[in-house]
Amino acid sequence: MVGFLVFLLIAWLVLSVLGFVIKGLLWLAFLGIVLFVVTAIFLWVKRKATGAAR
């Protein structure tokens, strides 16, 4: 599960960079940034919850 979330973080980062490189796809950059932040928060909360249970 963590590996999949890390993959998503990398995918959102690539989409953000592509959005900034291609001027017409600036919306893609903002979408990538939002999805990156949401996924990172989800991963952080999930790891905190499993760490606290141990």
N, CA, C and O of each residue as an XYZ file, in Angstrom:
216
protein
N       0.819     -1.189      0.000
C       0.000      0.000      0.000
C       0.868      1.259      0.000
O       0.589      2.220     -0.716
N       1.910      1.235      0.805
C       2.792      2.402      0.865
C       3.510      2.595     -0.471
O       3.708      3.723     -0.923
N       3.893      1.487     -1.094
C       4.554      1.573     -2.396
C       3.653      2.203     -3.447
O       4.112      2.992     -4.273
N       2.377      1.856     -3.415
C       1.417      2.433     -4.356
C       1.258      3.932     -4.111
O       1.172      4.708     -5.062
N       1.220      4.341     -2.848
C       1.081      5.762     -2.539
C       2.324      6.547     -2.956
O       2.216      7.685     -3.414
N       3.482      5.951     -2.802
C       4.716      6.604     -3.266
C       4.698      6.730     -4.789
O       5.127      7.744     -5.340
N       4.201      5.697     -5.459
C       4.049      5.769     -6.916
C       3.119      6.916     -7.307
O       3.402      7.654     -8.251
N       2.008      7.063     -6.579
C       1.087      8.169     -6.862
C       1.751      9.521     -6.636
O       1.530     10.452     -7.410
N       2.557      9.640     -5.590
C       3.269     10.899     -5.348
C       4.181     11.247     -6.518
O       4.244     12.399     -6.947
N       4.878     10.254     -7.022
C       5.764     10.484     -8.165
C       4.950     10.852     -9.409
O       5.342     11.738    -10.168
N       3.829     10.179     -9.615
C       2.978     10.471    -10.776
C       2.437     11.894    -10.699
O       2.423     12.594    -11.712
N       1.992     12.342     -9.523
C       1.472     13.700     -9.385
C       2.581     14.715     -9.607
O       2.342     15.781    -10.174
N       3.782     14.397     -9.170
C       4.907     15.303     -9.377
C       5.226     15.450    -10.866
O       5.488     16.554    -11.345
N       5.202     14.341    -11.585
C       5.452     14.384    -13.036
C       4.371     15.197    -13.736
O       4.677     15.999    -14.618
N       3.101     14.999    -13.354
C       2.016     15.776    -13.958
C       2.181     17.259    -13.683
O       1.911     18.082    -14.557
N       2.616     17.610    -12.497
C       2.828     19.020    -12.164
C       3.922     19.631    -13.023
O       3.762     20.735    -13.544
N       5.022     18.925    -13.172
C       6.129     19.435    -13.983
C       5.690     19.589    -15.437
O       5.990     20.599    -16.074
N       4.984     18.596    -15.960
C       4.484     18.700    -17.336
C       3.541     19.886    -17.491
O       3.574     20.584    -18.505
N       2.705     20.114    -16.491
C       1.782     21.247    -16.552
C       2.502     22.578    -16.588
O       2.061     23.500    -17.275
N       3.601     22.698    -15.860
C       4.358     23.949    -15.875
C       5.177     24.097    -17.158
O       5.374     25.213    -17.639
N       5.650     22.994    -17.709
C       6.461     23.055    -18.926
C       5.605     23.431    -20.133
O       6.005     24.257    -20.953
N       4.441     22.829    -20.234
C       3.536     23.103    -21.350
C       2.562     24.187    -20.898
O       1.719     23.943    -20.035
N       2.674     25.371    -21.471
C       1.920     26.533    -20.992
C       0.407     26.309    -21.019
O      -0.298     26.766    -20.119
N      -0.089     25.628    -22.018
C      -1.530     25.420    -22.133
C      -2.089     24.473    -21.094
O      -3.305     24.374    -20.929
N      -1.215     23.777    -20.393
C      -1.662     22.808    -19.406
C      -1.356     23.261    -17.976
O      -1.026     22.445    -17.116
N      -1.467     24.545    -17.736
C      -1.195     25.067    -16.402
C      -2.172     24.492    -15.377
O      -1.817     24.294    -14.215
N      -3.394     24.229    -15.809
C      -4.384     23.623    -14.915
C      -3.912     22.248    -14.445
O      -4.209     21.833    -13.325
N      -3.180     21.550    -15.302
C      -2.668     20.232    -14.938
C      -1.631     20.344    -13.820
O      -1.546     19.476    -12.950
N      -0.858     21.402    -13.854
C       0.131     21.627    -12.805
C      -0.555     21.833    -11.456
O      -0.144     21.257    -10.449
N      -1.584     22.643    -11.446
C      -2.288     22.895    -10.191
C      -3.005     21.643     -9.696
O      -3.034     21.379     -8.494
N      -3.577     20.880    -10.604
C      -4.217     19.625    -10.230
C      -3.185     18.653     -9.656
O      -3.445     17.990     -8.652
N      -2.031     18.570    -10.285
C      -0.966     17.703     -9.798
C      -0.487     18.098     -8.416
O      -0.222     17.238     -7.577
N      -0.373     19.403     -8.175
C       0.065     19.881     -6.862
C      -0.965     19.536     -5.793
O      -0.608     19.069     -4.712
N      -2.232     19.760     -6.089
C      -3.290     19.452     -5.122
C      -3.317     17.958     -4.822
O      -3.395     17.565     -3.658
N      -3.252     17.122     -5.852
C      -3.274     15.680     -5.644
C      -2.026     15.208     -4.897
O      -2.104     14.288     -4.083
N      -0.889     15.825     -5.165
C       0.345     15.482     -4.455
C       0.199     15.768     -2.963
O       0.557     14.938     -2.128
N      -0.325     16.939     -2.636
C      -0.487     17.321     -1.231
C      -1.488     16.407     -0.531
O      -1.246     15.968      0.593
N      -2.604     16.120     -1.185
C      -3.612     15.247     -0.585
C      -3.054     13.843     -0.349
O      -3.277     13.253      0.708
N      -2.335     13.315     -1.325
C      -1.753     11.981     -1.183
C      -0.688     11.963     -0.093
O      -0.610     11.005      0.676
N       0.125     13.000     -0.017
C       1.159     13.071      1.011
C       0.538     13.134      2.408
O       1.029     12.486      3.332
N      -0.529     13.905      2.565
C      -1.211     13.978      3.857
C      -1.812     12.632      4.216
O      -1.709     12.191      5.361
N      -2.440     11.971      3.246
C      -3.025     10.650      3.490
C      -1.946      9.658      3.915
O      -2.146      8.889      4.855
N      -0.809      9.672      3.232
C       0.289      8.773      3.575
C       0.819      9.076      4.974
O       1.097      8.152      5.738
N       0.963     10.347      5.319
C       1.465     10.746      6.623
C       0.510     10.298      7.735
O       0.947      9.777      8.760
N      -0.789     10.503      7.527
C      -1.781     10.105      8.524
C      -1.805      8.594      8.674
O      -1.888      8.084      9.792
N      -1.733      7.873      7.563
C      -1.754      6.413      7.602
C      -0.534      5.875      8.335
O      -0.657      4.953      9.142
N       0.625      6.429      8.071
C       1.851      5.962      8.736
C       1.844      6.309     10.217
O       2.354      5.541     11.032
N       1.273      7.460     10.578
C       1.160      7.849     11.987
C       0.229      6.880     12.715
O       0.515      6.477     13.842
N      -0.881      6.503     12.081
C      -1.859      5.622     12.713
C      -1.274      4.232     12.927
O      -1.479      3.638     13.986
N      -0.556      3.705     11.955
C       0.029      2.383     12.106
C       1.220      2.410     13.057
O       1.491      1.418     13.734
N       1.922      3.512     13.116
C       3.050      3.638     14.037
C       2.605      3.735     15.486
O       3.275      3.229     16.386
N       1.470      4.387     15.706
C       0.961      4.546     17.060
C       0.411      3.237     17.600
O       0.424      3.008     18.809
N      -0.072      2.378     16.711
C      -0.663      1.103     17.142
C       0.414      0.096     17.543
O       0.124     -0.849     18.278
N       1.608      0.273     17.090
C       2.690     -0.691     17.371
C       3.231     -0.474     18.696
O       4.146     -1.183     19.113
